[in-house]
Amino acid sequence: MILLSGWRRLGLIDSGTMVEKMFKVHAAGSTPGREVVGGLTTFLTMVYIVAVNPVFLTAAGMPLAGAVLATCLSAAFATLLMAFLANYPIALAPGMGLNAFFAYGICLGAGVRWQTALGLVFWAGFIFVVLTVTGARRVLVRAVPKVLRLSGAVGIGLFIAFIGLQQGNLVKADPNTLLSLGDLTSGAALLTLLGLAVALVLAARGVRIAIFVALLVSLAGGLVSGLLPMPQTWFEVPSFALPGLEIDLVGALSLEYLPLLLVILFFDLFDTLGTLLAIAHEGGFTKNGELPRLDRAMAADSVGSVAGALFGTSTVTSYIESGAGVGVGARTGLASLVTGGLFLLAPFFTPVIAVIGQGVEGGGNPVTAPALILVGILMAGAVREIDWKDFTEAAPAFLTALLMPLTFNISHGLAAGIVTFALVKTAAGRSREVHWLIYALAVLFLARYAWLPV
């Protein structure tokens, strides 16, 4: 509201002023007040990423302060780009699932240095830009079957939730059964359960900022109980030591990293499109079944990924949480301008975020664990759209979703799904349902497991 009154005094939000001409707020059936509230709402629903994303980046070996700064700047840049380029109330930030793949699949799983992994994110984003500009992206979207997109979302949801359960000390490794229940009486587990209970109750009540509130409750509980150290200061000027300055663009071009590059590209491609269409439906943006300025929105997303890599973070993508802002009336890029501006302020609170990111003594992070579990629940909801009665749909869907958490690797699940889809559809005499690109990817993945080290 302070921001809104300030704009009024400057004469920026009245009809015919610069803001109105730029974002066409009244023409979209909105008001500046709704746009500001919408932008703030979207920020509150997704600000958890400022604390959660650095947990993944630091697991890959990245410095914490740099990870926080890269997360905030990449989100701000891409969201502002969406505001000015496409004029949609859609916010962007490093994507959940893709950050897990960056840390556990590429860096820890495949042994790739985080500098080189950033190079992979950059080149995937660059290809994304080329596909968008040339229109080839639409061909790829039509080539990949819906069942693989849905089961991929389910698998990533299970994977993220599993990481949350592990980080919250709710499950642990066991030499006899591989996994077992963690020590639920430990401080970390109790703090996780507290945050998870808050998140579940608020989500059940339809509270849009459930994840953010749960994170605050967990943080407060950790500080009061002494599980987390009290920050020495709550506010400081960031150092602007960006991890992206160390990006390894040449090393990322190694042929052995091609499958990893394809996985990043695959999920960014469909995560973005699915999010854009979902928010467009909620906000009533579509016209004759088409989303106006779709290419501009996708361009903002793809350029945001390139910029994110240069800042020093995993793949940037559009956030479904933007639907919260749309739900309270946001209809234009003015809302994204507000959201992006708030992300620019977030790095000044790095000391607090650092306390969250460092976790607790003995390992784990009970502050962010509830957020991961709730995000996993929401992503796994795509399972209801899969046709489980059709075996040629159920088999690839099941293997895709199951193998991602079991192998602790998103790419293995995707590879299993693609190969299985091509196999069972062909065996059933339904090869016409398999695009030639899926056959090509199946051969590529089989060759990768046959000749390259896992």
DRENDO-1510 file (C-alpha; in Angstrom, 1 decimal, always signed):
<recs>
REC; n; res; u; v; w
REC; 1; MET; +0.0; +0.0; +0.0 .
REC; 2; ILE; +2.9; +2.3; +0.7 .
REC; 3; LEU; +4.2; +1.5; -2.8 .
REC; 4; LEU; +0.8; +2.2; -4.3 .
REC; 5; SER; +0.4; +5.6; -2.6 .
REC; 6; GLY; +3.9; +6.6; -3.6 .
REC; 7; TRP; +3.1; +5.9; -7.2 .
REC; 8; ARG; +0.0; +7.9; -6.9 .
REC; 9; ARG; +1.9; +10.9; -5.6 .
REC; 10; LEU; +4.3; +10.6; -8.6 .
REC; 11; GLY; +1.3; +10.4; -11.0 .
REC; 12; LEU; +2.4; +7.1; -12.4 .
REC; 13; ILE; -0.8; +5.0; -12.0 .
REC; 14; ASP; -3.6; +7.2; -13.3 .
REC; 15; SER; -5.2; +6.5; -16.6 .
REC; 16; GLY; -3.1; +7.7; -19.5 .
REC; 17; THR; +0.1; +7.7; -17.5 .
REC; 18; MET; +3.3; +5.8; -18.2 .
REC; 19; VAL; +2.4; +2.8; -16.2 .
REC; 20; GLU; -1.0; +2.6; -17.8 .
REC; 21; LYS; +0.4; +2.9; -21.3 .
REC; 22; MET; +3.0; +0.3; -20.5 .
REC; 23; PHE; +0.9; -2.4; -18.9 .
REC; 24; LYS; -2.6; -1.4; -20.0 .
REC; 25; VAL; -4.0; -2.2; -16.6 .
REC; 26; HIS; -7.5; -0.7; -17.0 .
REC; 27; ALA; -7.8; -2.3; -20.5 .
REC; 28; ALA; -7.2; -5.7; -18.8 .
REC; 29; GLY; -10.1; -5.1; -16.5 .
REC; 30; SER; -7.8; -4.5; -13.4 .
REC; 31; THR; -6.7; -1.6; -11.3 .
REC; 32; PRO; -3.2; -0.6; -10.0 .
REC; 33; GLY; -4.3; -1.5; -6.5 .
REC; 34; ARG; -5.2; -5.1; -7.5 .
REC; 35; GLU; -2.0; -5.4; -9.4 .
REC; 36; VAL; +0.1; -4.4; -6.4 .
REC; 37; VAL; -1.8; -6.8; -4.1 .
REC; 38; GLY; -1.5; -9.5; -6.7 .
REC; 39; GLY; +2.3; -9.0; -7.0 .
REC; 40; LEU; +2.7; -9.0; -3.3 .
REC; 41; THR; +0.6; -12.2; -3.0 .
REC; 42; THR; +2.6; -14.0; -5.6 .
REC; 43; PHE; +5.9; -13.0; -3.9 .
REC; 44; LEU; +4.6; -14.3; -0.5 .
REC; 45; THR; +3.6; -17.7; -2.0 .
REC; 46; MET; +6.9; -18.3; -3.6 .
REC; 47; VAL; +9.4; -16.4; -1.4 .
REC; 48; TYR; +10.2; -19.8; +0.2 .
REC; 49; ILE; +12.5; -20.5; -2.8 .
REC; 50; VAL; +14.9; -17.8; -1.5 .
REC; 51; ALA; +15.6; -20.1; +1.4 .
REC; 52; VAL; +15.0; -23.5; -0.2 .
REC; 53; ASN; +17.0; -23.1; -3.5 .
REC; 54; PRO; +20.3; -22.3; -1.7 .
REC; 55; VAL; +20.0; -25.6; +0.2 .
REC; 56; PHE; +20.3; -27.4; -3.1 .
REC; 57; LEU; +23.0; -25.2; -4.5 .
REC; 58; THR; +25.2; -25.5; -1.4 .
REC; 59; ALA; +24.7; -29.3; -1.5 .
REC; 60; ALA; +26.4; -29.1; -4.9 .
REC; 61; GLY; +29.3; -27.2; -3.3 .
REC; 62; MET; +28.3; -23.6; -4.0 .
REC; 63; PRO; +29.0; -20.9; -1.4 .
REC; 64; LEU; +25.8; -20.0; +0.6 .
REC; 65; ALA; +25.9; -16.2; +0.3 .
REC; 66; GLY; +26.5; -16.5; -3.5 .
REC; 67; ALA; +23.7; -19.0; -3.8 .
REC; 68; VAL; +21.2; -16.7; -2.1 .
REC; 69; LEU; +22.2; -13.8; -4.2 .
REC; 70; ALA; +22.0; -15.7; -7.4 .
REC; 71; THR; +18.6; -17.1; -6.5 .
REC; 72; CYS; +17.2; -13.6; -5.8 .
REC; 73; LEU; +18.8; -11.8; -8.8 .
REC; 74; SER; +17.8; -14.5; -11.3 .
REC; 75; ALA; +14.2; -14.5; -10.0 .
REC; 76; ALA; +14.0; -10.7; -10.1 .
REC; 77; PHE; +15.5; -10.5; -13.6 .
REC; 78; ALA; +13.3; -13.1; -15.2 .
REC; 79; THR; +10.2; -11.8; -13.5 .
REC; 80; LEU; +10.8; -8.3; -14.6 .
REC; 81; LEU; +11.5; -9.6; -18.1 .
REC; 82; MET; +8.1; -11.3; -18.1 .
REC; 83; ALA; +6.6; -8.0; -17.0 .
REC; 84; PHE; +8.0; -5.8; -19.7 .
REC; 85; LEU; +8.3; -8.4; -22.5 .
REC; 86; ALA; +5.0; -10.3; -22.2 .
REC; 87; ASN; +3.0; -8.2; -19.8 .
REC; 88; TYR; +1.7; -11.1; -17.8 .
REC; 89; PRO; +1.4; -11.5; -14.0 .
REC; 90; ILE; +3.7; -14.5; -14.0 .
REC; 91; ALA; +6.7; -14.7; -11.8 .
REC; 92; LEU; +9.8; -16.8; -12.4 .
REC; 93; ALA; +12.5; -18.3; -10.2 .
REC; 94; PRO; +14.9; -21.3; -10.0 .
REC; 95; GLY; +12.6; -24.3; -10.5 .
REC; 96; MET; +11.8; -26.9; -7.8 .
REC; 97; GLY; +12.8; -30.3; -9.1 .
REC; 98; LEU; +15.3; -28.8; -11.6 .
REC; 99; ASN; +17.4; -27.6; -8.6 .
REC; 100; ALA; +17.2; -31.1; -7.1 .
REC; 101; PHE; +18.4; -32.5; -10.4 .
REC; 102; PHE; +21.2; -29.9; -10.5 .
REC; 103; ALA; +22.5; -30.8; -7.0 .
REC; 104; TYR; +21.8; -34.5; -6.7 .
REC; 105; GLY; +21.6; -35.7; -10.3 .
REC; 106; ILE; +24.4; -33.7; -11.9 .
REC; 107; CYS; +26.8; -32.6; -9.2 .
REC; 108; LEU; +26.6; -35.3; -6.6 .
REC; 109; GLY; +25.2; -38.1; -8.7 .
REC; 110; ALA; +27.3; -37.7; -11.9 .
REC; 111; GLY; +30.3; -36.0; -10.2 .
REC; 112; VAL; +30.1; -32.9; -12.3 .
REC; 113; ARG; +31.6; -29.7; -10.8 .
REC; 114; TRP; +28.9; -27.1; -10.0 .
REC; 115; GLN; +30.8; -24.6; -12.3 .
REC; 116; THR; +30.3; -27.1; -15.2 .
REC; 117; ALA; +26.7; -27.8; -14.2 .
REC; 118; LEU; +26.0; -24.1; -14.5 .
REC; 119; GLY; +27.4; -24.4; -18.0 .
REC; 120; LEU; +24.9; -27.1; -18.8 .
REC; 121; VAL; +22.1; -24.9; -17.5 .
REC; 122; PHE; +23.4; -22.1; -19.7 .
REC; 123; TRP; +23.5; -24.2; -22.9 .
REC; 124; ALA; +20.1; -25.7; -22.2 .
REC; 125; GLY; +18.7; -22.2; -21.8 .
REC; 126; PHE; +20.5; -21.1; -25.0 .
REC; 127; ILE; +18.9; -24.0; -27.0 .
REC; 128; PHE; +15.6; -23.1; -25.3 .
REC; 129; VAL; +15.9; -19.5; -26.8 .
REC; 130; VAL; +16.8; -20.9; -30.2 .
REC; 131; LEU; +13.8; -23.3; -30.2 .
REC; 132; THR; +11.5; -20.5; -29.1 .
REC; 133; VAL; +12.7; -18.0; -31.8 .
REC; 134; THR; +12.6; -20.5; -34.6 .
REC; 135; GLY; +9.3; -22.0; -33.6 .
REC; 136; ALA; +10.8; -25.5; -33.2 .
REC; 137; ARG; +9.6; -25.6; -29.6 .
REC; 138; ARG; +6.1; -26.2; -30.7 .
REC; 139; VAL; +7.2; -29.3; -32.6 .
REC; 140; LEU; +8.9; -30.7; -29.6 .
REC; 141; VAL; +5.9; -30.0; -27.4 .
REC; 142; ARG; +3.7; -32.0; -29.8 .
REC; 143; ALA; +6.3; -34.9; -30.0 .
REC; 144; VAL; +6.4; -35.7; -26.3 .
REC; 145; PRO; +3.3; -37.6; -25.1 .
REC; 146; LYS; +1.2; -36.2; -22.3 .
REC; 147; VAL; +1.8; -39.3; -20.1 .
REC; 148; LEU; +5.5; -38.6; -19.8 .
REC; 149; ARG; +4.9; -35.0; -18.9 .
REC; 150; LEU; +2.5; -36.0; -16.2 .
REC; 151; SER; +4.5; -38.8; -14.8 .
REC; 152; GLY; +7.6; -36.7; -14.8 .
REC; 153; ALA; +5.8; -34.1; -12.6 .
REC; 154; VAL; +4.7; -36.9; -10.3 .
REC; 155; GLY; +8.2; -38.4; -10.1 .
REC; 156; ILE; +9.8; -35.0; -9.3 .
REC; 157; GLY; +7.2; -34.5; -6.7 .
REC; 158; LEU; +8.0; -37.8; -5.0 .
REC; 159; PHE; +11.7; -37.1; -5.3 .
REC; 160; ILE; +11.4; -33.6; -3.7 .
REC; 161; ALA; +9.2; -34.9; -0.9 .
REC; 162; PHE; +11.7; -37.7; -0.2 .
REC; 163; ILE; +14.5; -35.2; +0.1 .
REC; 164; GLY; +12.3; -33.2; +2.5 .
REC; 165; LEU; +11.6; -36.3; +4.6 .
REC; 166; GLN; +15.3; -37.0; +4.7 .
REC; 167; GLN; +16.3; -33.4; +5.5 .
REC; 168; GLY; +13.7; -33.4; +8.3 .
REC; 169; ASN; +15.0; -36.6; +9.9 .
REC; 170; LEU; +11.7; -38.3; +9.3 .
REC; 171; VAL; +13.3; -41.1; +7.3 .
REC; 172; LYS; +16.9; -42.4; +7.4 .
REC; 173; ALA; +19.2; -44.9; +5.8 .
REC; 174; ASP; +19.1; -48.5; +7.2 .
REC; 175; PRO; +21.6; -51.2; +6.3 .
REC; 176; ASN; +19.0; -53.9; +6.5 .
REC; 177; THR; +15.9; -52.4; +4.9 .
REC; 178; LEU; +17.6; -49.6; +2.9 .
REC; 179; LEU; +15.3; -47.1; +4.6 .
REC; 180; SER; +13.5; -46.8; +7.9 .
REC; 181; LEU; +11.7; -44.3; +10.1 .
REC; 182; GLY; +13.9; -41.6; +11.6 .
REC; 183; ASP; +14.1; -40.6; +15.2 .
REC; 184; LEU; +10.9; -38.8; +15.6 .
REC; 185; THR; +11.9; -37.6; +19.1 .
REC; 186; SER; +14.9; -35.6; +17.8 .
REC; 187; GLY; +14.8; -31.8; +17.7 .
REC; 188; ALA; +15.1; -31.8; +13.9 .
REC; 189; ALA; +12.2; -34.2; +13.4 .
REC; 190; LEU; +9.9; -32.4; +15.9 .
REC; 191; LEU; +10.6; -29.1; +14.2 .
REC; 192; THR; +9.9; -30.6; +10.8 .
REC; 193; LEU; +6.6; -32.1; +12.1 .
REC; 194; LEU; +5.6; -28.7; +13.5 .
REC; 195; GLY; +6.2; -26.9; +10.2 .
REC; 196; LEU; +4.6; -29.7; +8.2 .
REC; 197; ALA; +1.5; -29.7; +10.4 .
REC; 198; VAL; +1.1; -25.9; +9.9 .
REC; 199; ALA; +1.6; -26.3; +6.2 .
REC; 200; LEU; -0.9; -29.1; +5.9 .
REC; 201; VAL; -3.6; -27.3; +8.0 .
REC; 202; LEU; -3.2; -24.0; +6.1 .
REC; 203; ALA; -3.1; -25.7; +2.7 .
REC; 204; ALA; -6.3; -27.7; +3.6 .
REC; 205; ARG; -7.9; -24.4; +4.5 .
REC; 206; GLY; -7.0; -22.9; +1.1 .
REC; 207; VAL; -4.4; -20.5; +2.4 .
REC; 208; ARG; -2.2; -19.5; -0.5 .
REC; 209; ILE; +0.9; -18.7; +1.5 .
REC; 210; ALA; +0.9; -21.9; +3.5 .
REC; 211; ILE; +4.4; -22.8; +2.6 .
REC; 212; PHE; +5.8; -19.4; +3.6 .
REC; 213; VAL; +4.0; -19.3; +6.9 .
REC; 214; ALA; +5.2; -22.9; +7.7 .
REC; 215; LEU; +8.7; -21.8; +6.9 .
REC; 216; LEU; +8.4; -18.8; +9.3 .
REC; 217; VAL; +6.9; -21.0; +12.1 .
REC; 218; SER; +9.8; -23.6; +11.7 .
REC; 219; LEU; +12.3; -20.8; +11.7 .
REC; 220; ALA; +10.9; -19.3; +14.9 .
REC; 221; GLY; +10.7; -22.7; +16.5 .
REC; 222; GLY; +14.3; -23.4; +15.6 .
REC; 223; LEU; +15.5; -20.1; +17.0 .
REC; 224; VAL; +13.5; -20.4; +20.2 .
REC; 225; SER; +14.6; -24.0; +20.9 .
REC; 226; GLY; +18.2; -23.2; +20.1 .
REC; 227; LEU; +18.4; -25.7; +17.2 .
REC; 228; LEU; +19.3; -22.8; +15.0 .
REC; 229; PRO; +21.7; -20.0; +16.0 .
REC; 230; MET; +20.3; -16.5; +16.3 .
REC; 231; PRO; +21.6; -14.4; +13.4 .
REC; 232; GLN; +24.2; -11.8; +14.4 .
REC; 233; THR; +22.4; -9.3; +12.3 .
REC; 234; TRP; +19.1; -9.3; +10.4 .
REC; 235; PHE; +20.1; -7.0; +7.6 .
REC; 236; GLU; +23.3; -6.4; +5.6 .
REC; 237; VAL; +24.4; -5.2; +2.1 .
REC; 238; PRO; +25.2; -8.2; -0.1 .
REC; 239; SER; +28.7; -8.7; -1.3 .
REC; 240; PHE; +27.6; -9.4; -4.9 .
REC; 241; ALA; +30.1; -12.3; -5.3 .
REC; 242; LEU; +28.1; -14.1; -7.9 .
REC; 243; PRO; +28.8; -17.9; -8.4 .
REC; 244; GLY; +28.1; -17.4; -12.1 .
REC; 245; LEU; +31.4; -15.6; -12.6 .
REC; 246; GLU; +33.0; -19.1; -12.3 .
REC; 247; ILE; +30.7; -20.8; -14.9 .
REC; 248; ASP; +32.4; -23.4; -17.1 .
REC; 249; LEU; +30.9; -23.0; -20.5 .
REC; 250; VAL; +33.5; -24.9; -22.5 .
REC; 251; GLY; +33.6; -28.0; -20.1 .
REC; 252; ALA; +29.8; -28.3; -20.3 .
REC; 253; LEU; +30.1; -29.0; -24.1 .
REC; 254; SER; +31.6; -32.4; -23.4 .
REC; 255; LEU; +29.7; -35.2; -25.2 .
REC; 256; GLU; +29.3; -37.2; -22.0 .
REC; 257; TYR; +27.1; -34.5; -20.6 .
REC; 258; LEU; +24.6; -34.6; -23.5 .
REC; 259; PRO; +22.0; -36.7; -21.7 .
REC; 260; LEU; +22.1; -34.4; -18.7 .
REC; 261; LEU; +21.6; -31.4; -21.0 .
REC; 262; LEU; +18.6; -33.1; -22.7 .
REC; 263; VAL; +17.0; -33.8; -19.3 .
REC; 264; ILE; +17.4; -30.1; -18.2 .
REC; 265; LEU; +15.9; -29.0; -21.6 .
REC; 266; PHE; +13.1; -31.5; -21.4 .
REC; 267; PHE; +11.7; -30.5; -18.0 .
REC; 268; ASP; +12.2; -26.8; -18.5 .
REC; 269; LEU; +10.3; -27.0; -21.8 .
REC; 270; PHE; +7.2; -28.7; -20.4 .
REC; 271; ASP; +7.3; -27.2; -16.9 .
REC; 272; THR; +7.2; -23.7; -18.5 .
REC; 273; LEU; +4.4; -24.5; -21.0 .
REC; 274; GLY; +2.3; -26.3; -18.5 .
REC; 275; THR; +2.6; -23.4; -16.0 .
REC; 276; LEU; +1.8; -20.8; -18.6 .
REC; 277; LEU; -1.3; -22.5; -19.8 .
REC; 278; ALA; -2.6; -23.3; -16.3 .
REC; 279; ILE; -2.2; -19.7; -15.2 .
REC; 280; ALA; -3.7; -18.4; -18.5 .
REC; 281; HIS; -6.8; -20.6; -17.9 .
REC; 282; GLU; -7.2; -19.3; -14.3 .
REC; 283; GLY; -6.8; -15.7; -15.3 .
REC; 284; GLY; -8.9; -16.0; -18.5 .
REC; 285; PHE; -6.0; -14.8; -20.7 .
REC; 286; THR; -6.7; -17.2; -23.6 .
REC; 287; LYS; -8.5; -16.1; -26.7 .
REC; 288; ASN; -9.9; -18.7; -29.1 .
REC; 289; GLY; -8.0; -21.4; -27.3 .
REC; 290; GLU; -4.6; -19.6; -27.7 .
REC; 291; LEU; -2.5; -17.6; -25.3 .
REC; 292; PRO; -1.7; -14.2; -26.8 .
REC; 293; ARG; +2.0; -13.3; -26.6 .
REC; 294; LEU; +2.8; -17.0; -25.8 .
REC; 295; ASP; +6.1; -16.7; -27.7 .
REC; 296; ARG; +7.1; -13.6; -25.7 .
REC; 297; ALA; +6.3; -15.4; -22.4 .
REC; 298; MET; +8.4; -18.4; -23.4 .
REC; 299; ALA; +11.2; -16.1; -24.6 .
REC; 300; ALA; +11.2; -14.4; -21.2 .
REC; 301; ASP; +11.4; -17.8; -19.6 .
REC; 302; SER; +14.2; -19.1; -21.8 .
REC; 303; VAL; +16.3; -15.9; -21.5 .
REC; 304; GLY; +15.7; -16.0; -17.8 .
REC; 305; SER; +17.3; -19.5; -17.7 .
REC; 306; VAL; +20.4; -18.2; -19.5 .
REC; 307; ALA; +20.7; -15.2; -17.2 .
REC; 308; GLY; +20.1; -17.5; -14.2 .
REC; 309; ALA; +23.1; -19.6; -15.2 .
REC; 310; LEU; +25.2; -16.5; -15.5 .
REC; 311; PHE; +24.1; -15.3; -12.1 .
REC; 312; GLY; +24.9; -18.8; -10.7 .
REC; 313; THR; +21.8; -20.8; -10.2 .
REC; 314; SER; +19.9; -23.8; -11.6 .
REC; 315; THR; +17.3; -23.5; -14.3 .
REC; 316; VAL; +14.8; -20.6; -14.0 .
REC; 317; THR; +11.2; -21.3; -14.9 .
REC; 318; SER; +7.7; -19.9; -14.6 .
REC; 319; TYR; +6.0; -20.6; -11.2 .
REC; 320; ILE; +2.6; -22.0; -10.7 .
REC; 321; GLU; +2.4; -19.9; -7.5 .
REC; 322; SER; +1.7; -17.0; -9.8 .
REC; 323; GLY; -1.8; -18.3; -9.8 .
REC; 324; ALA; -2.2; -16.9; -6.3 .
REC; 325; GLY; -1.7; -13.4; -7.5 .
REC; 326; VAL; -4.0; -14.0; -10.4 .
REC; 327; GLY; -6.5; -15.3; -8.0 .
REC; 328; VAL; -6.7; -11.9; -6.2 .
REC; 329; GLY; -7.1; -10.0; -9.4 .
REC; 330; ALA; -3.7; -9.5; -11.0 .
REC; 331; ARG; -4.0; -9.4; -14.8 .
REC; 332; THR; -0.9; -7.6; -16.1 .
REC; 333; GLY; +2.9; -7.3; -15.9 .
REC; 334; LEU; +2.5; -4.6; -13.3 .
REC; 335; ALA; +2.0; -7.4; -10.7 .
REC; 336; SER; +5.3; -9.0; -12.0 .
REC; 337; LEU; +7.0; -5.7; -11.6 .
REC; 338; VAL; +6.1; -5.6; -7.9 .
REC; 339; THR; +7.1; -9.3; -7.4 .
REC; 340; GLY; +10.4; -8.7; -9.2 .
REC; 341; GLY; +11.1; -5.6; -7.2 .
REC; 342; LEU; +10.6; -7.5; -3.9 .
REC; 343; PHE; +13.0; -10.2; -5.0 .
REC; 344; LEU; +15.6; -7.5; -5.5 .
REC; 345; LEU; +15.2; -6.6; -1.8 .
REC; 346; ALA; +15.6; -10.2; -0.6 .
REC; 347; PRO; +19.4; -10.4; -0.7 .
REC; 348; PHE; +19.7; -7.7; +2.0 .
REC; 349; PHE; +18.3; -10.3; +4.4 .
REC; 350; THR; +21.0; -12.9; +3.6 .
REC; 351; PRO; +22.0; -13.3; +7.3 .
REC; 352; VAL; +18.6; -14.7; +8.1 .
REC; 353; ILE; +18.5; -16.9; +5.0 .
REC; 354; ALA; +22.0; -18.2; +5.9 .
REC; 355; VAL; +20.7; -19.4; +9.2 .
REC; 356; ILE; +18.0; -21.3; +7.4 .
REC; 357; GLY; +20.3; -22.7; +4.8 .
REC; 358; GLN; +23.0; -24.0; +7.1 .
REC; 359; GLY; +20.6; -26.5; +8.7 .
REC; 360; VAL; +21.0; -28.0; +12.2 .
REC; 361; GLU; +23.9; -29.6; +13.9 .
REC; 362; GLY; +24.2; -33.3; +12.9 .
REC; 363; GLY; +22.7; -32.6; +9.4 .
REC; 364; GLY; +19.4; -32.0; +7.9 .
REC; 365; ASN; +17.3; -28.8; +7.4 .
REC; 366; PRO; +14.0; -29.0; +9.3 .
REC; 367; VAL; +13.1; -25.4; +8.4 .
REC; 368; THR; +12.9; -26.0; +4.6 .
REC; 369; ALA; +11.9; -29.7; +4.9 .
REC; 370; PRO; +8.1; -29.0; +5.3 .
REC; 371; ALA; +8.2; -26.8; +2.2 .
REC; 372; LEU; +9.7; -29.6; +0.1 .
REC; 373; ILE; +7.2; -32.1; +1.4 .
REC; 374; LEU; +4.2; -29.9; +0.6 .
REC; 375; VAL; +5.6; -29.0; -2.9 .
REC; 376; GLY; +6.0; -32.7; -3.5 .
REC; 377; ILE; +2.4; -33.4; -2.5 .
REC; 378; LEU; +1.1; -30.7; -4.9 .
REC; 379; MET; +3.3; -31.9; -7.8 .
REC; 380; ALA; +2.2; -35.5; -7.4 .
REC; 381; GLY; -1.4; -34.4; -8.0 .
REC; 382; ALA; -0.8; -34.9; -11.7 .
REC; 383; VAL; -1.1; -38.6; -11.1 .
REC; 384; ARG; -4.9; -38.3; -11.4 .
REC; 385; GLU; -4.7; -37.3; -15.1 .
REC; 386; ILE; -2.9; -40.5; -16.1 .
REC; 387; ASP; -4.9; -43.3; -17.8 .
REC; 388; TRP; -4.0; -46.2; -15.6 .
REC; 389; LYS; -6.4; -48.5; -17.4 .
REC; 390; ASP; -4.3; -48.4; -20.6 .
REC; 391; PHE; -1.2; -50.5; -19.9 .
REC; 392; THR; +0.8; -48.7; -22.6 .
REC; 393; GLU; +0.2; -45.5; -20.6 .
REC; 394; ALA; +0.5; -47.0; -17.1 .
REC; 395; ALA; +3.8; -48.9; -17.6 .
REC; 396; PRO; +5.9; -45.9; -18.7 .
REC; 397; ALA; +4.2; -43.6; -16.2 .
REC; 398; PHE; +4.8; -46.0; -13.3 .
REC; 399; LEU; +8.5; -46.5; -14.1 .
REC; 400; THR; +9.1; -42.8; -14.7 .
REC; 401; ALA; +7.6; -41.8; -11.4 .
REC; 402; LEU; +9.0; -44.6; -9.3 .
REC; 403; LEU; +12.6; -44.6; -10.5 .
REC; 404; MET; +13.2; -40.9; -9.9 .
REC; 405; PRO; +13.0; -41.1; -6.1 .
REC; 406; LEU; +14.4; -44.7; -5.9 .
REC; 407; THR; +17.5; -43.9; -8.0 .
REC; 408; PHE; +17.7; -40.4; -6.5 .
REC; 409; ASN; +18.0; -39.2; -10.1 .
REC; 410; ILE; +15.4; -37.5; -12.4 .
REC; 411; SER; +17.2; -38.5; -15.6 .
REC; 412; HIS; +17.1; -42.2; -14.9 .
REC; 413; GLY; +13.3; -42.1; -14.4 .
REC; 414; LEU; +12.8; -40.1; -17.6 .
REC; 415; ALA; +15.0; -42.4; -19.6 .
REC; 416; ALA; +13.0; -45.4; -18.3 .
REC; 417; GLY; +9.8; -43.8; -19.3 .
REC; 418; ILE; +10.8; -42.9; -22.8 .
REC; 419; VAL; +12.3; -46.3; -23.6 .
REC; 420; THR; +9.3; -48.1; -22.1 .
REC; 421; PHE; +6.8; -45.9; -23.9 .
REC; 422; ALA; +8.4; -46.6; -27.3 .
REC; 423; LEU; +8.6; -50.4; -26.4 .
REC; 424; VAL; +5.1; -51.0; -25.2 .
REC; 425; LYS; +3.4; -48.8; -27.8 .
REC; 426; THR; +5.2; -50.6; -30.6 .
REC; 427; ALA; +4.5; -54.1; -29.1 .
REC; 428; ALA; +0.8; -53.2; -28.9 .
REC; 429; GLY; +0.8; -52.3; -32.6 .
REC; 430; ARG; +0.3; -48.6; -31.8 .
REC; 431; SER; +3.6; -47.3; -33.1 .
REC; 432; ARG; +1.7; -44.4; -34.8 .
REC; 433; GLU; +1.3; -42.9; -31.4 .
REC; 434; VAL; +5.1; -42.7; -31.0 .
REC; 435; HIS; +6.7; -39.6; -32.5 .
REC; 436; TRP; +10.0; -40.3; -34.3 .
REC; 437; LEU; +11.7; -38.0; -31.8 .
REC; 438; ILE; +10.7; -40.4; -29.0 .
REC; 439; TYR; +12.3; -43.3; -30.8 .
REC; 440; ALA; +15.5; -41.2; -31.3 .
REC; 441; LEU; +15.6; -40.3; -27.6 .
REC; 442; ALA; +15.0; -44.0; -26.7 .
REC; 443; VAL; +18.0; -45.0; -28.8 .
REC; 444; LEU; +20.1; -42.2; -27.4 .
REC; 445; PHE; +19.3; -43.2; -23.8 .
REC; 446; LEU; +20.0; -46.9; -24.4 .
REC; 447; ALA; +23.4; -45.9; -26.0 .
REC; 448; ARG; +24.1; -43.7; -23.0 .
REC; 449; TYR; +23.7; -46.6; -20.5 .
REC; 450; ALA; +25.5; -49.0; -22.7 .
REC; 451; TRP; +28.6; -47.0; -23.4 .
REC; 452; LEU; +28.9; -44.2; -20.8 .
REC; 453; PRO; +29.4; -44.7; -17.1 .
REC; 454; VAL; +26.3; -44.2; -14.9 .
</recs>
